């Protein structure tokens, strides 16, 4: 949408508002009794729409909030990395785990349990858990403090 030479982006709420405004202009003018009834119905519909929009905004914000401390991209030596993202399950216990090593990226389904995120790689169960650089067993990460350990001599850190 253009407004005085500037490009303006409309979010989904803005688009819904614009659509309802356009539709309102296409309907015939109601009589006095119909107008009062219509305004009260429209007001209730707008309240529900506003409540739904607010709930969606809160839900989106909460899904990007990481209460576990696992979500995000973690880096290792020589271009390796570990990326953990929520899978969008209501319970919030399932994650997509992408491990990028020298052979390329591999994706795993992870489940959060008390001791970490559980995955199965090449038929072997692994638990991705929090630790420091020394816990990774990798000299390149030894001084780091915020890390995830996947297996012996395999870890990734932030910062």
N, C-alpha and C positions, 0 to 999 in steps of 0.2 A: 504494500500500500504506500502511496506517495502522499506526503503532506508538506506543502511549501518547499519542494525541492529536496526534502529529506526522506529517506526510506524508513518506514516505521513497521516493525514486526508485531503482529498480533498473536497473543497466546491463545490457547483453546478457550479461555474464558472470554477474551475479547472477541473472538470469532463467534462464539455463541451469542454474545450480546449484539453484535452486528447483525447476525442472522435473525434474531428475534425482533430487532428494530425494523428490518426490511419486511418481515412477515406481517408485522403489526400494520404497516402502511398498506398492505394488500387486502385487508379485510374491510367489509362495509362498516360504516359508522353505526354503532348500536343505539337503541332507544334509551331513555333515561333509566328505566328499571334494569335493562340488560347491562348498562354501563356500570352501575354499582356492583352488580353480581360479577361482572367480568373483571373489574378492578380487584375485587377481593380474591378471585380465583388466580388472577395473574400474580398478585402479591404473594399468595401461598406458593405458587409454582416457582417464583423467583427466589423465595426463601429456601425451598428445597434445593434448587439448583445451586444457590450460594453455599448451602451447607455441604452439598456433595462436592463442590469445587474445593472448599476448605479441607474436607476430609481427604481428598485426593492429594492436596498439597502437603498435608501433614504426613500422609502415608509415603509419599515420594521422599520427603526429607528424612524420615526414619529409615527407609531402606538404604539411603546413602550413609547413614550414621553407622559406624563400626563399633559396637559394644564389645566385640570379641578381641579386637586388636590384631586380627589376622588379615583383614581385607586390604588389598592394595598390591602394589608391585614391589617386590623385594629383589635386590640385585646380588649377584654372586660374581666370582672372578671370570675374566675372559669373555664377557658378553652374555653370561648365563643369567637367568632370572626366574622368579617364581611369581605368578600373578594369581591372586585369590579374589573371586567375586561371588556375592550371594547368588544362589540359583532362583531366588524369588519365591521360595516356598513359604507358606504362612508361618510355620514354626521357626523359620530362619535357621535351620540346622543343616541345610544342604548348600554346598558350595561348588563352583567350578574352579578347578585347580589346573593352571597351565604352567608346565615346567619347560623352560627354554634352555636346552643344553647345546653342546657343540653340534649335535646331530639334527637339531631343529626342535620345534615346539611339540609337546605332547599334552593332551587334555585328559583330565581325570575327574571323576565325580567324587566329591569329598563330603564327609558327614562329621559335623562338630559333635564331639563327646567331651566328657570332663577333662581328659588328658591331652586333647588337641584335635586336629582334623584328620580323620582316617581316610586313607585312599588305598587302592590296590594297584600296584605297578608290576607288570610282568608276572602276575600270579602271586606276588608277595605282598602281604599287608604292611603298610607303613603308617606311622603316626607323625604328622607334622606338628611340632610343638615349639613353644617359645624358648629362647635361650639367648646367650650372648655369643660374641665372635669366637671365644675360646671353645664353647660347646660345639661349634660346627666342626672343629678339628681342622680348619683350613687356615693356613698362616696369613692369607690375604685378608681374612676377616677378623683376625685375633683381637684387634683393638676396638671392634664394634660392640655396641651394647644392646641394640634392638634387632634381634635376629630370629629366624625360624630355622629349625633343624629338621631335615627330611630323613636323613640316614647318616651313618658314620661317614665323616668326611664329605658331607653334602649339606650345605646351608646357604642361606640368603639373608641379607640384612638391609635395613633402611638407614639412611643418613650417613 
